[in-house]
Amino acid sequence: MSDSPEPKTEVLAETRNYIAWKAEEPDGEVTYHLELGALTVHFFAEEWEEFLSLMRALK
């Protein structure tokens, strides 16, 4: 059993099949996660911002 604290997680958006959530790690790092069916994509904060820019450009 580990004594390290668990990350604090927050759901950002969710549909029937997909979920986006973030985790605040004990060391202060924030990571973002997209669960797309059987695929999960993990992002560091800078990558997440770039991904959001890409999604906005699709409109």
Number of C-alpha atoms within 10 A of each C-alpha: 3 5 5 7 9 11 16 11 14 12 12 12 10 12 7 6 9 14 16 18 16 20 17 15 14 12 8 9 11 17 19 22 18 18 15 12 10 7 8 12 10 15 16 13 14 11 13 15 13 12 13 10 11 11 10 9 8 6 5
